[in-house]
Amino acid sequence: MIDYDQTLIESTRTHRERLAAAFVYGPQEARRPVRNNLRRIMGSMILGAVICAICLGTGFVLNYMQTQRETKALTSYREAIASNPLQPGDGLVDDEETGFLLDTRTGDLIDPRTRFVVDPLTGWAIDPQGRTLDPRTGWYVDPLTGNFTDPDTGITIDPNTLEVVDPSEDASE
């Protein structure tokens, strides 16, 4: 015997499910199987990971090559300066008190190793970029704080405490 009430309830439930699916996923023709979308998502994630790895590797290699180039240039410059320091003569005489050369025409003290003019009060020189440096060590000096910065690594230290100083903390004080 056919139960018409049960048939009506099942039919209504089926219609509701179809309407809900059409509302959420669109009409039947526009729906795609879930497997197809999963393939796209996995393919996109793998492609994104490969692109990220390529970008990271390229950046690492370019940075490494730039660092090597800079290190080679600095080493070459320092070797050239060390192998050919200024000698007394042609208006330059040794200043026994400071260890620098004295230019008899201008009265300036000159570091024979770097060829920079040295301030007689502080013993520091100014390089062509306008940075203050200590000719004895070759490190840059911050005249406001007195901290020294290694030109090779960029590490800043406080010469009184011999501790590493964070340059961003230095600027905020």
N, CA, C and O of each residue as an XYZ file, in Angstrom:
692
protein
N       0.821     -1.159      0.000
C       0.000      0.000      0.000
C       0.880      1.242      0.000
O       1.904      1.290      0.681
N       0.481      2.222     -0.751
C       1.261      3.425     -0.925
C       0.887      4.410      0.168
O      -0.285      4.702      0.410
N       1.937      4.913      0.824
C       1.715      5.907      1.886
C       1.953      7.283      1.265
O       3.095      7.701      1.073
N       0.864      7.973      0.957
C       0.960      9.254      0.259
C       1.618     10.331      1.125
O       2.312     11.205      0.605
N       1.406     10.271      2.424
C       2.030     11.273      3.300
C       3.555     11.126      3.310
O       4.293     12.110      3.250
N       3.999      9.884      3.386
C       5.454      9.642      3.395
C       6.073     10.083      2.070
O       7.156     10.669      2.063
N       5.420      9.817      0.978
C       5.898     10.214     -0.339
C       5.976     11.735     -0.449
O       6.936     12.279     -0.994
N       4.949     12.417      0.078
C       4.939     13.883      0.048
C       6.083     14.463      0.881
O       6.718     15.434      0.470
N       6.347     13.878      2.039
C       7.434     14.363      2.910
C       8.784     14.164      2.229
O       9.623     15.064      2.249
N       9.001     12.997      1.628
C      10.271     12.740      0.950
C      10.436     13.646     -0.269
O      11.536     14.131     -0.535
N       9.395     13.867     -0.979
C       9.438     14.751     -2.138
C       9.766     16.185     -1.721
O      10.566     16.861     -2.368
N       9.145     16.637     -0.647
C       9.409     17.988     -0.141
C      10.857     18.102      0.323
O      11.509     19.114      0.067
N      11.361     17.089      0.993
C      12.743     17.105      1.470
C      13.706     17.166      0.276
O      14.674     17.926      0.308
N      13.461     16.403     -0.739
C      14.290     16.404     -1.939
C      14.268     17.770     -2.609
O      15.307     18.282     -3.025
N      13.069     18.363     -2.712
C      12.961     19.697     -3.323
C      13.749     20.740     -2.515
O      14.437     21.590     -3.082
N      13.639     20.661     -1.202
C      14.369     21.608     -0.348
C      15.888     21.449     -0.529
O      16.613     22.440     -0.621
N      16.355     20.207     -0.580
C      17.784     19.964     -0.778
C      18.248     20.505     -2.123
O      19.321     21.102     -2.211
N      17.454     20.304     -3.170
C      17.809     20.807     -4.493
C      17.810     22.333     -4.530
O      18.692     22.949     -5.127
N      16.794     22.945     -3.875
C      16.753     24.405     -3.833
C      17.940     24.975     -3.061
O      18.541     25.966     -3.475
N      18.270     24.344     -1.941
C      19.417     24.807     -1.145
C      20.713     24.656     -1.941
O      21.559     25.550     -1.924
N      20.871     23.526     -2.640
C      22.066     23.306     -3.448
C      22.128     24.314     -4.590
O      23.202     24.831     -4.898
N      21.001     24.598     -5.217
C      20.973     25.579     -6.307
C      21.291     26.970     -5.776
O      21.963     27.749     -6.452
N      20.818     27.291     -4.574
C      21.086     28.603     -3.980
C      22.572     28.744     -3.638
O      23.176     29.787     -3.891
N      23.153     27.693     -3.065
C      24.545     27.758     -2.630
C      25.515     27.579     -3.800
O      26.489     28.325     -3.906
N      25.271     26.621     -4.664
C      26.230     26.255     -5.706
C      25.851     26.723     -7.113
O      26.650     26.565     -8.037
N      24.691     27.277     -7.299
C      24.267     27.719     -8.625
C      23.483     26.633     -9.335
O      23.224     25.571     -8.770
N      23.106     26.905    -10.582
C      22.318     25.915    -11.316
C      23.127     24.648    -11.601
O      24.355     24.654    -11.510
N      22.446     23.591    -11.936
C      23.052     22.276    -12.114
C      24.174     22.308    -13.158
O      25.194     21.647    -12.960
N      24.023     23.059    -14.273
C      25.031     23.081    -15.323
C      26.323     23.753    -14.853
O      27.412     23.397    -15.303
N      26.195     24.745    -13.929
C      27.360     25.518    -13.500
C      28.158     24.821    -12.401
O      29.273     25.235    -12.083
N      27.590     23.769    -11.824
C      28.290     23.085    -10.722
C      29.436     22.237    -11.259
O      29.363     21.654    -12.341
N      30.482     22.193    -10.467
C      31.620     21.354    -10.808
C      31.777     20.329     -9.702
O      31.410     20.577     -8.554
N      32.314     19.201    -10.046
C      32.565     18.217     -8.986
C      33.648     18.722     -8.034
O      34.539     19.465     -8.446
N      33.578     18.329     -6.787
C      34.526     18.782     -5.766
C      35.934     18.351     -6.121
O      36.889     19.079     -5.847
N      36.083     17.187     -6.724
C      37.419     16.709     -7.092
C      38.109     17.679     -8.035
O      39.314     17.895     -7.902
N      37.422     18.248     -8.946
C      37.993     19.183     -9.913
C      38.530     20.423     -9.201
O      39.622     20.893     -9.522
N      37.779     20.956     -8.239
C      38.226     22.133     -7.492
C      39.414     21.807     -6.585
O      40.296     22.645     -6.400
N      39.446     20.620     -6.028
C      40.581     20.232     -5.182
C      41.864     20.170     -6.002
O      42.928     20.556     -5.518
N      41.774     19.693     -7.223
C      42.949     19.649     -8.084
C      43.459     21.060     -8.354
O      44.665     21.308     -8.339
N      42.537     21.972     -8.600
C      42.945     23.350     -8.852
C      43.606     23.969     -7.627
O      44.625     24.651     -7.746
N      43.037     23.737     -6.466
C      43.605     24.295     -5.235
C      44.998     23.719     -4.988
O      45.932     24.463     -4.687
N      45.140     22.408     -5.113
C      46.447     21.790     -4.885
C      47.469     22.280     -5.924
O      48.617     22.562     -5.583
N      47.050     22.376     -7.165
C      47.951     22.880     -8.206
C      48.372     24.312     -7.937
O      49.535     24.663     -8.133
N      47.438     25.146     -7.489
C      47.761     26.544     -7.174
C      48.721     26.631     -5.998
O      49.647     27.442     -6.009
N      48.505     25.802     -4.986
C      49.399     25.823     -3.820
C      50.805     25.367     -4.206
O      51.788     25.956     -3.758
N      50.909     24.342     -5.019
C      52.229     23.862     -5.434
C      52.920     24.908     -6.300
O      54.110     25.169     -6.125
N      52.188     25.504     -7.227
C      52.758     26.550     -8.073
C      53.216     27.743     -7.232
O      54.287     28.296     -7.483
N      52.422     28.143     -6.239
C      52.809     29.243     -5.351
C      54.062     28.915     -4.558
O      54.928     29.772     -4.383
N      54.168     27.682     -4.078
C      55.354     27.278     -3.322
C      56.601     27.296     -4.207
O      57.672     27.716     -3.768
N      56.460     26.846     -5.436
C      57.600     26.849     -6.365
C      58.035     28.284     -6.668
O      59.229     28.584     -6.679
N      57.070     29.167     -6.912
C      57.400     30.568     -7.185
C      58.081     31.211     -5.977
O      59.051     31.951     -6.141
N      57.589     30.941     -4.770
C      58.231     31.474     -3.557
C      59.660     30.963     -3.415
O      60.566     31.727     -3.081
N      59.861     29.674     -3.669
C      61.205     29.105     -3.557
C      62.154     29.735     -4.582
O      63.315     30.006     -4.273
N      61.661     29.962     -5.786
C      62.499     30.591     -6.812
C      62.869     32.014     -6.409
O      64.023     32.418     -6.548
N      61.893     32.778     -5.908
C      62.164     34.162     -5.479
C      63.163     34.187     -4.318
O      64.089     34.999     -4.308
N      62.973     33.306     -3.357
C      63.877     33.254     -2.204
C      65.283     32.874     -2.637
O      66.255     33.491     -2.199
N      65.400     31.871     -3.487
C      66.722     31.452     -3.963
C      67.412     32.537     -4.775
O      68.613     32.763     -4.625
N      66.653     33.208     -5.633
C      67.222     34.287     -6.433
C      67.712     35.427     -5.547
O      68.807     35.951     -5.752
N      66.911     35.805     -4.574
C      67.320     36.874     -3.656
C      68.566     36.499     -2.872
O      69.458     37.326     -2.682
N      68.629     35.245     -2.414
C      69.795     34.795     -1.664
C      71.050     34.842     -2.523
O      72.088     35.339     -2.087
N      70.955     34.324     -3.744
C      72.122     34.290     -4.632
C      72.575     35.707     -4.988
O      73.772     35.993     -4.971
N      71.635     36.594     -5.309
C      72.003     37.967     -5.664
C      72.644     38.689     -4.480
O      73.618     39.420     -4.656
N      72.105     38.492     -3.279
C      72.687     39.114     -2.091
C      74.087     38.564     -1.823
O      74.997     39.316     -1.476
N      74.254     37.269     -1.982
C      75.564     36.653     -1.768
C      76.589     37.198     -2.764
O      77.724     37.498     -2.394
N      76.185     37.323     -4.020
C      77.099     37.846     -5.040
C      77.447     39.311     -4.763
O      78.597     39.713     -4.944
N      76.476     40.109     -4.327
C      76.728     41.515     -4.007
C      77.682     41.628     -2.821
O      78.597     42.451     -2.835
N      77.474     40.814     -1.806
C      78.353     40.832     -0.631
C      79.777     40.450     -1.026
O      80.735     41.071     -0.567
N      79.921     39.437     -1.871
C      81.254     39.047     -2.332
C      81.920     40.181     -3.102
O      83.106     40.452     -2.917
N      81.152     40.843     -3.969
C      81.694     41.941     -4.761
C      82.176     43.078     -3.857
O      83.260     43.626     -4.057
N      81.353     43.427     -2.856
C      81.733     44.507     -1.941
C      82.947     44.133     -1.114
O      83.848     44.951     -0.927
N      82.980     42.904     -0.617
C      84.115     42.451      0.192
C      85.397     42.456     -0.638
O      86.454     42.871     -0.163
N      85.292     41.998     -1.864
C      86.466     41.979     -2.743
C      86.970     43.398     -2.999
O      88.177     43.640     -3.002
N      86.043     44.336     -3.213
C      86.438     45.722     -3.466
C      87.109     46.337     -2.244
O      88.140     46.999     -2.366
N      86.523     46.119     -1.059
C      87.113     46.667      0.165
C      88.489     46.071      0.431
O      89.420     46.786      0.800
N      88.616     44.763      0.243
C      89.901     44.110      0.472
C      90.945     44.633     -0.501
O      92.086     44.896     -0.124
N      90.549     44.778     -1.737
C      91.467     45.296     -2.751
C      91.915     46.713     -2.403
O      93.096     47.043     -2.510
N      90.972     47.539     -1.990
C      91.298     48.929     -1.641
C      92.252     48.976     -0.440
O      93.248     49.700     -0.453
N      91.931     48.196      0.588
C      92.777     48.210      1.786
C      94.183     47.697      1.478
O      95.165     48.231      1.994
N      94.283     46.671      0.645
C      95.601     46.156      0.283
C      96.391     47.190     -0.516
O      97.599     47.342     -0.334
N      95.693     47.897     -1.401
C      96.370     48.920     -2.207
C      96.872     50.052     -1.328
O      97.988     50.538     -1.516
N      96.061     50.474     -0.376
C      96.455     51.558      0.525
C      97.604     51.097      1.428
O      98.571     51.830      1.635
N      97.489     49.878      1.963
C      98.521     49.380      2.874
C      99.858     49.168      2.150
O     100.924     49.340      2.741
N      99.790     48.801      0.890
C     101.037     48.544      0.172
C     101.681     49.827     -0.336
O     102.853     49.823     -0.712
N     100.927     50.925     -0.351
C     101.463     52.153     -0.896
C     101.097     53.337      0.011
O     100.379     54.239     -0.423
N     101.577     53.348      1.259
C     101.243     54.482      2.128
C     102.006     55.734      1.701
O     103.029     55.668      1.019
N     101.474     56.862      2.123
C     102.165     58.132      1.841
C     103.499     58.145      2.583
O     103.599     57.663      3.711
N     104.506     58.693      1.944
C     105.832     58.795      2.542
C     106.153     60.273      2.760
O     105.665     61.134      2.027
N     106.962     60.558      3.754
C     107.375     61.956      3.933
C     108.103     62.458      2.693
O     108.786     61.706      1.999
N     107.940     63.725      2.442
C     108.566     64.343      1.279
C     107.532     65.158      0.523
O     106.331     64.971      0.718
N     107.983     66.055     -0.334
C     107.123     66.917     -1.131
C     106.144     67.683     -0.238
O     104.939     67.694     -0.490
N     106.671     68.317      0.795
C     105.840     69.123      1.688
C     105.244     68.365      2.850
O     104.554     68.959      3.678
N     105.490     67.064      2.940
C     104.978     66.250      4.042
C     106.140     65.822      4.931
O     107.156     65.322      4.449
N     105.973     66.028      6.244
C     107.002     65.615      7.203
C     106.344     64.782      8.293
O     105.157     64.924      8.584
N     107.153     63.905      8.887
C     106.637     63.092      9.994
C     106.384     63.974     11.201
O     107.227     64.792     11.570
N     105.216     63.808     11.819
C     104.910     64.486     13.078
C     105.153     63.462     14.181
O     104.359     62.539     14.364
N     106.249     63.623     14.914
C     106.655     62.654     15.925
C     105.602     62.501     17.023
O     105.434     61.410     17.567
N     104.906     63.560     17.349
C     103.947     63.550     18.448
C     102.703     62.712     18.126
O     102.208     61.997     18.997
N     102.193     62.788     16.895
C     100.948     62.102     16.547
C     101.152     60.847     15.720
O     100.296     59.962     15.732
N     102.265     60.744     15.001
C     102.479     59.603     14.125
C     101.897     59.812     12.741
O     102.012     58.934     11.886
N     101.274     60.960     12.503
C     100.730     61.284     11.188
C     101.745     62.115     10.415
O     102.805     62.464     10.934
N     101.410     62.423      9.180
C     102.244     63.297      8.372
C     101.698     64.716      8.466
O     100.485     64.922      8.460
N     102.589     65.685      8.552
C     102.199     67.084      8.635
C     102.459     67.727      7.287
O     103.574     67.690      6.765
N     101.383     68.330      6.720
C     101.518     69.070      5.470
C     102.025     70.454      5.831
O     101.312     71.231      6.467
N     103.255     70.770      5.429
C     103.875     72.039      5.829
C     103.221     73.239      5.155
O     103.312     74.357      5.663
N     102.558     73.022      4.012
C     101.905     74.150      3.327
C     100.586     74.532      3.986
O     100.299     75.718      4.148
N      99.783     73.546      4.366
C      98.453     73.839      4.927
C      98.404     73.691      6.443
O      97.520     74.249      7.092
N      99.344     72.944      7.008
C      99.334     72.707      8.446
C      98.407     71.564      8.842
O      98.184     71.346     10.033
N      97.856     70.822      7.864
C      96.951     69.703      8.145
C      97.751     68.453      8.492
O      98.843     68.222      7.973
N      97.165     67.644      9.397
C      97.700     66.320      9.668
C      97.039     65.353      8.698
O      95.828     65.412      8.488
N      97.836     64.454      8.103
C      97.315     63.518      7.119
C      97.688     62.105      7.554
O      98.833     61.824      7.908
N      96.690     61.225      7.517
C      96.927     59.820      7.828
C      97.617     59.183      6.624
O      97.051     59.205      5.531
N      98.822     58.614      6.780
C      99.540     58.068      5.618
C      98.852     56.831      5.035
O      99.031     56.528      3.856
N      98.077     56.120      5.838
C      97.444     54.890      5.361
C      96.214     55.192      4.505
O      96.049     54.608      3.434
N      95.348     56.101      4.970
C      94.111     56.404      4.249
C      94.181     57.672      3.426
O      93.362     57.882      2.532
N      95.168     58.529      3.724
C      95.348     59.822      3.049
C      94.227     60.807      3.364
O      93.988     61.738      2.596
N      93.541     60.611      4.484
C      92.499     61.534      4.910
C      93.100     62.563      5.853
O      94.056     62.272      6.573
N      92.537     63.769      5.847
C      92.970     64.820      6.771
C      92.443     64.468      8.156
O      91.278     64.100      8.309
N      93.313     64.584      9.173
C      92.989     64.188     10.538
C      92.814     65.439     11.399
O      93.592     66.389     11.317
N      91.754     65.408     12.237
C      91.524     66.496     13.190
C      92.546     66.356     14.322
O      92.605     65.295     14.942
N      93.359     67.391     14.619
C      94.397     67.254     15.645
C      93.830     67.108     17.055
O      94.507     66.554     17.922
N      92.618     67.583     17.314
C      92.043     67.479     18.659
C      91.513     66.089     18.957
O      91.775     65.544     20.029
N      90.767     65.504     18.021
C      90.147     64.196     18.271
C      90.957     63.036     17.711
O      90.845     61.914     18.202
N      91.777     63.289     16.684
C      92.519     62.212     16.031
C      91.657     61.469     15.020
O      92.064     60.417     14.526
N      90.474     61.991     14.703
C      89.570     61.349     13.753
C      89.686     62.025     12.403
O      90.069     63.191     12.308
N      89.355     61.285     11.365
C      89.408     61.798      9.996
C      88.005     61.778      9.392
O      87.115     61.080      9.877
N      87.829     62.546      8.342
C      86.572     62.562      7.596
C      86.847     61.955      6.225
O      87.725     62.427      5.503
N      86.088     60.891      5.854
C      86.297     60.267      4.551
C      85.551     61.058      3.473
O      84.802     61.977      3.803
N      85.739     60.722      2.201
C      85.103     61.496      1.127
C      83.568     61.509      1.185
O      82.946     62.428      0.653
N      82.947     60.503      1.824
C      81.492     60.486      1.962
C      81.016     61.327      3.142
O      79.812     61.431      3.376
N      81.933     61.922      3.881
C      81.565     62.766      5.014
C      81.406     62.013      6.324
O      80.930     62.584      7.305
N      81.793     60.748      6.361
C      81.697     59.953      7.587
C      82.969     60.122      8.401
O      84.070     60.197      7.856
N      82.799     60.179      9.711
C      83.944     60.300     10.613
C      84.488     58.903     10.878
O      83.722     57.973     11.132
N      85.809     58.753     10.821
C      86.404     57.456     11.118
C      87.673     57.623     11.927
O      88.323     58.668     11.902
N      88.004     56.565     12.644
C      89.229     56.531     13.436
C      90.315     55.913     12.562
O      90.218     54.734     12.221
N      91.357     56.680     12.186
C      92.366     56.132     11.285
C      93.175     54.993     11.888
O      93.771     54.207     11.152
N      93.208     54.891     13.204
C      93.978     53.810     13.830
C      93.311     52.465     13.608
O      93.994     51.462     13.401
N      91.955     52.428     13.649
C      91.228     51.164     13.513
C      90.553     51.010     12.163
O      90.308     49.888     11.721
N      90.248     52.125     11.495
C      89.507     52.071     10.244
C      88.014     51.966     10.456
O      87.266     51.789      9.494
N      87.556     52.073     11.711
C      86.132     51.981     12.024
C      85.515     53.368     11.984
O      86.176     54.366     12.273
N      84.220     53.419     11.617
C      83.491     54.683     11.613
C      83.140     55.086     13.038
O      82.912     54.238     13.900
N      83.100     56.397     13.270
C      82.822     56.928     14.607
C      81.583     57.813     14.521
O      81.448     58.612     13.595
N      80.680     57.667     15.489
C      79.548     58.574     15.607
C      79.984     59.689     16.552
O      80.143     59.440     17.747
N      80.185     60.913     16.056
C      80.703     61.984     16.914
C      79.774     62.340     18.075
O      80.240     62.823     19.107
N      78.459     62.107     17.921
C      77.519     62.450     18.996
C      77.612     61.485     20.169
O      77.595     61.911     21.324
N      77.710     60.196     19.886
C      77.723     59.195     20.960
C      79.117     58.659     21.250
O      79.369     58.157     22.346
N      80.031     58.758     20.281
C      81.370     58.197     20.453
C      81.419     56.711     20.163
O      82.451     56.083     20.400
N      80.325     56.115     19.650
C      80.298     54.690     19.332
C      81.026     54.426     18.024
O      81.045     55.270     17.127
N      81.628     53.241     17.925
C      82.380     52.839     16.753
C      81.587     51.800     15.966
O      80.938     50.936     16.555
N      81.638     51.881     14.622
C      80.943     50.934     13.749
C      81.946     50.291     12.816
O      82.719     50.978     12.148
N      81.929     48.953     12.772
C      82.814     48.203     11.882
C      82.318     48.374     10.449
O      81.153     48.080     10.178
N      83.162     48.842      9.516
C      82.699     49.039      8.136
C      82.380     47.736      7.413
O      81.596     47.741      6.464
N      82.967     46.627      7.838
C      82.722     45.355      7.158
C      81.388     44.743      7.562
O      80.630     44.294      6.702
N      81.091     44.720      8.863
C      79.890     44.034      9.338
C      78.757     44.977      9.687
O      77.601     44.558      9.731
N      79.066     46.255      9.940
C      78.024     47.194     10.333
C      77.661     47.103     11.806
O      76.681     47.713     12.233
N      78.423     46.362     12.588
C      78.158     46.210     14.019
C      78.702     47.425     14.743
O      79.831     47.852     14.501
N      77.884     47.984     15.643
C      78.265     49.167     16.402
C      78.560     48.763     17.843
O      77.810     47.997     18.448
N      79.670     49.289     18.392
C      80.020     48.995     19.779
C      80.233     50.301     20.536
O      80.532     51.345     19.955
N      80.072     50.206     21.837
C      80.374     51.328     22.728
C      81.798     51.100     23.228
O      82.054     50.091     23.884
N      82.743     52.019     22.934
C      84.142     51.775     23.306
C      84.387     51.806     24.812
O      85.394     51.277     25.284
N      83.479     52.419     25.572
C      83.676     52.473     27.024
C      83.295     51.166     27.696
O      83.994     50.710     28.600
N      82.176     50.545     27.258
C      81.715     49.308     27.881
C      82.070     48.073     27.068
O      81.953     46.950     27.558
N      82.511     48.279     25.807
C      82.825     47.196     24.882
C      81.641     46.253     24.699
O      81.802     45.033     24.661
N      80.439     46.842     24.586
C      79.226     46.071     24.330
C      78.651     46.493     22.988
O      78.802     47.637     22.561
N      77.987     45.545     22.330
C      77.349     45.826     21.053
C      76.139     46.721     21.301
O      75.357     46.494     22.224
N      76.002     47.751     20.451
C      74.914     48.713     20.588
C      74.016     48.583     19.369
O      74.496     48.484     18.240
N      72.701     48.585     19.606
C      71.754     48.567     18.494
C      71.624     49.994     17.972
O      71.250     50.887     18.733
N      71.925     50.235     16.681
C      71.884     51.607     16.153
C      70.507     52.252     16.260
O      70.416     53.473     16.381
N      69.427     51.460     16.219
C      68.085     52.045     16.334
C      67.839     52.557     17.742
O      67.120     53.541     17.916
N      68.419     51.914     18.757
C      68.298     52.410     20.131
C      69.104     53.692     20.279
O      68.715     54.608     21.004
N      70.245     53.740     19.571
C      71.110     54.902     19.617
C      70.379     56.156     19.103
O      70.501     57.241     19.672
N      69.624     55.976     18.023
C      68.947     57.116     17.386
C      67.793     57.629     18.232
O      67.459     58.813     18.166
N      67.164     56.740     19.043
C      66.000     57.158     19.816
C      66.395     57.917     21.083
O      65.563     58.606     21.673
N      67.635     57.801     21.501
C      68.047     58.456     22.743
C      68.324     59.919     22.572
O      68.680     60.597     23.536
